[in-house]
Amino acid sequence: MAGTGNRDSKVRRFKKVGVLAGGPSSERDISLASGEAVNNALLKGGVNSVFIDVRERVRDAVRKSGADAVFIALHGGFGEDGTVQSILEKLKIPYTGSGPDASRLALDKLASREIFRGIGIDVPKYKVLKKNRDSRMDSLNMPVVVKPQKEGSSVGLSVVFDLKRLKKAIDKAFDYGDKILIEEFIRGRELTVGILADKPLPVIEIVPEGDLYDYYAKYESPKTKYLVPAPITDKDFDKAKEIGLKAHKTLGCRYFSRVDMVLGDDGRIYVLEVNTIPGLTSRSLLPKAALVTGVDFCGLCIKILEASTLNGRRRSNEARTYGA
């Protein structure tokens, strides 16, 4: 579906679509870029959409805009932790993507990994540290990955090859929360599987310039390569798609997401995280995978918006203080 001029009948019932972007998280700048790209695509596709930079209570911002449906382009906390979804459900406004519970679980790396381990999905070995509490570090060998419990886009993430640098990495991660994960560094190939219409898209291999697909490699480096379809064996390709879809469904995600994983040198596939609102910019991975299947960026945004009209949204009482 290339779709650049004709709105689907499922979308026509919306008088105005508000594209929520920005917000209070550490991923605000990335969210603004995604929101701008989505809004432009919807306008191109004939949708009456309006860009909403979330700087105030969502309830007020949506009401001022006159939107009767919302496309969520908020990344990180507030946008992906179930908060804004709960608010929109209370307002009885259709929105794109997963519901409150699935969003909360996916953003929480500890909660999601415990679920994955329980159903047989491989994840890196990890240790949890709480702020201001001493803990022995002899259960994991170097190198390790240090990351906040609830951040995306590699915010606060470090790969540590030397024990002397561990404290600095831990302090950096604690800047983003009171609980962090220290996990084994899986040597292998970085893969990601986009999910669209609750079905897996072609696997992408990510080849950063260095050893780490960090914030710089994701958003700034011109040398990061994205290989789609990933040049891996048919067996690994199919297995990655199977695991990606299983992770998506197990957390209760709806319609679309992106599952990041590593094909280890040991031949096993390890799931790192599920992104319920993956990036939607020219560098983003979900659009790259969708394009291979014949869905351009405009068509992708329209399809995601269409899905917000499907299946009744369950009411939730999970709205938090901010924006409620």
Residue pairs with C-beta under 8 A, 6 or more apart in sequence:
1 294
1 295
1 296
1 299
1 302
1 303
2 294
2 295
2 296
2 298
2 299
3 45
3 296
3 298
3 299
3 302
4 44
4 45
4 296
4 298
4 299
5 45
5 46
6 45
6 46
7 45
7 46
7 47
7 302
8 302
8 306
10 306
10 309
10 310
11 17
11 47
11 302
11 305
11 306
11 309
13 309
14 47
14 48
14 68
14 69
14 94
14 305
15 48
15 66
15 68
16 48
16 49
16 50
16 65
16 66
16 67
16 68
16 69
17 42
17 47
17 48
17 49
17 50
17 67
17 68
17 69
17 70
17 71
17 305
18 49
18 50
18 52
18 61
18 62
18 65
18 67
18 69
18 70
18 71
19 35
19 38
19 39
19 42
19 49
19 50
19 51
19 52
19 70
19 71
19 73
20 35
20 52
20 54
20 58
20 61
20 62
20 70
20 71
20 72
20 73
20 74
20 79
20 84
21 31
21 32
21 34
21 35
21 36
21 38
21 39
21 51
21 52
21 53
21 54
21 73
21 74
22 28
22 31
22 32
22 35
22 53
22 54
22 55
22 74
23 31
23 54
23 74
23 75
23 76
23 78
23 79
23 84
24 54
24 77
24 78
24 322
25 31
25 74
25 75
25 76
25 77
25 78
25 79
26 76
26 77
26 151
26 153
26 155
26 156
26 176
27 75
27 76
27 79
27 151
27 152
27 153
27 155
28 76
30 75
30 153
30 219
30 279
30 281
31 73
31 74
31 75
31 76
31 79
32 53
33 281
34 73
34 75
34 279
34 280
34 281
34 284
35 51
35 52
35 53
35 73
35 74
36 51
37 280
37 281
37 282
37 297
38 71
38 73
38 280
38 301
39 49
39 50
39 51
41 297
41 298
41 300
41 301
41 302
42 49
42 71
42 298
42 301
42 302
42 305
43 49
44 298
45 298
45 299
45 301
45 302
47 302
47 305
49 71
50 65
50 66
50 67
52 61
52 62
52 65
52 67
54 61
54 74
54 323
55 61
57 323
57 324
58 84
58 87
58 88
58 323
59 87
59 91
59 323
59 324
62 70
62 88
62 91
62 93
67 93
68 93
68 94
69 93
69 94
69 95
69 305
69 308
70 88
70 93
70 94
70 95
70 96
70 308
71 95
71 96
71 301
71 304
71 305
71 308
72 79
72 84
72 85
72 95
72 96
72 97
72 277
73 79
73 277
73 280
74 80
74 84
74 277
75 152
75 153
75 277
75 279
76 107
76 151
76 152
76 153
76 155
77 83
77 107
77 150
77 151
78 84
78 322
78 323
79 277
80 103
80 106
80 107
80 152
80 275
80 276
80 277
81 103
81 104
81 107
81 108
81 150
82 99
82 100
82 101
82 102
82 103
82 104
82 107
82 316
82 318
83 100
83 318
83 319
83 320
83 322
83 323
84 95
84 323
85 95
85 97
85 98
85 99
85 100
85 103
85 316
86 100
86 316
86 317
86 318
86 319
86 320
86 324
87 319
87 323
87 324
88 94
88 95
88 313
89 99
89 100
89 313
89 314
89 315
89 316
90 315
90 316
90 319
90 324
92 313
94 308
94 309
94 313
95 308
95 313
96 255
96 304
96 305
96 307
96 308
97 103
97 254
97 255
97 256
97 257
97 276
97 277
97 304
97 308
98 106
98 251
98 252
98 253
98 254
98 255
98 257
98 276
99 252
99 254
99 313
99 314
99 316
100 316
100 318
101 252
101 316
101 318
102 251
102 252
102 253
102 254
102 276
103 276
104 111
104 318
105 111
105 112
105 115
105 251
105 252
106 112
106 251
106 253
106 257
106 273
106 274
106 275
106 276
107 150
107 152
107 276
108 149
108 150
109 147
109 149
109 150
109 181
109 273
110 128
110 149
110 179
110 181
112 251
112 273
112 274
113 123
113 126
115 250
115 251
116 122
116 123
116 247
116 250
116 271
117 123
119 246
119 250
121 243
121 246
121 247
121 250
121 271
122 268
122 269
122 270
122 271
123 270
123 271
123 272
124 145
124 183
124 184
124 185
124 186
124 262
124 270
124 272
125 140
125 183
125 184
126 140
126 181
126 182
126 183
126 184
127 135
127 137
127 139
127 140
127 181
127 182
127 183
128 149
128 179
128 180
128 181
128 182
129 135
129 170
129 179
129 180
129 181
129 182
130 178
130 179
131 174
131 178
131 179
137 163
137 166
137 182
140 182
140 183
140 184
141 184
142 160
142 161
142 162
142 163
143 159
143 160
143 161
143 185
144 159
144 160
144 166
144 182
144 183
144 184
144 185
145 157
145 158
145 159
145 160
145 181
145 182
145 183
145 184
145 185
146 157
146 158
146 159
146 160
146 166
146 169
146 170
146 172
146 173
146 180
146 181
146 182
147 154
147 156
147 157
147 158
147 173
147 180
147 181
147 183
148 155
148 156
148 157
148 173
148 174
148 176
148 177
148 179
148 180
148 181
149 177
149 179
149 180
149 181
150 176
150 177
151 157
151 176
151 177
152 273
152 275
153 215
153 218
153 219
153 279
154 213
154 214
154 215
154 218
155 176
155 215
156 172
156 173
156 175
156 176
157 173
157 214
157 215
158 165
158 168
158 169
158 172
158 173
159 185
159 211
159 212
159 214
160 166
160 169
170 180
170 182
173 180
174 180
186 262
186 264
186 270
187 264
187 265
188 262
188 263
188 264
188 265
188 266
188 270
189 205
189 230
189 232
189 262
189 263
190 205
190 206
190 207
190 208
190 213
190 260
190 262
191 203
191 204
191 205
191 206
191 230
191 232
191 240
191 260
191 261
191 262
191 263
191 269
192 203
192 204
192 206
192 258
192 259
192 260
192 261
192 285
192 289
193 200
193 201
193 203
193 204
193 240
193 241
193 243
193 244
193 245
193 258
193 259
193 261
193 289
194 200
194 201
194 204
194 244
194 256
194 257
194 258
194 259
194 278
194 285
194 286
194 289
194 290
195 201
195 244
195 245
195 248
195 253
195 255
195 256
195 257
195 258
195 259
196 255
196 256
196 286
196 289
196 290
196 295
196 300
196 303
196 304
197 255
197 256
197 303
197 307
198 245
198 248
198 249
198 254
198 255
199 245
200 241
200 242
200 244
200 245
201 286
201 289
201 290
201 292
201 293
202 228
202 229
202 230
202 289
202 292
202 293
203 228
203 229
203 230
203 232
203 237
203 240
203 241
203 244
203 289
204 226
204 227
204 228
204 229
204 230
204 285
204 288
204 289
205 226
205 227
205 228
205 230
205 231
205 232
206 213
206 224
206 225
206 226
206 227
206 285
207 224
207 225
207 226
207 227
208 214
208 217
208 221
208 223
208 224
208 225
209 217
209 221
209 223
209 224
210 217
213 224
217 224
218 224
218 283
219 283
226 285
226 288
228 288
228 289
228 292
229 237
229 292
230 237
230 240
232 240
232 263
236 263
236 269
239 269
240 261
240 263
240 269
243 259
243 261
243 269
243 271
244 259
244 261
244 271
247 259
247 271
247 274
248 257
248 259
248 274
251 274
253 274
253 276
254 307
254 311
255 304
255 307
255 310
256 278
256 286
256 304
256 307
257 274
257 275
257 276
257 278
258 274
258 275
258 278
258 285
258 286
259 271
259 273
259 274
259 275
260 271
260 272
260 273
260 274
260 275
261 269
261 270
261 271
261 272
262 269
262 270
262 272
263 269
264 270
278 284
278 285
278 286
279 285
279 286
280 286
280 287
280 297
280 300
280 301
286 300
287 297
287 300
290 296
290 297
290 299
290 300
291 297
295 303
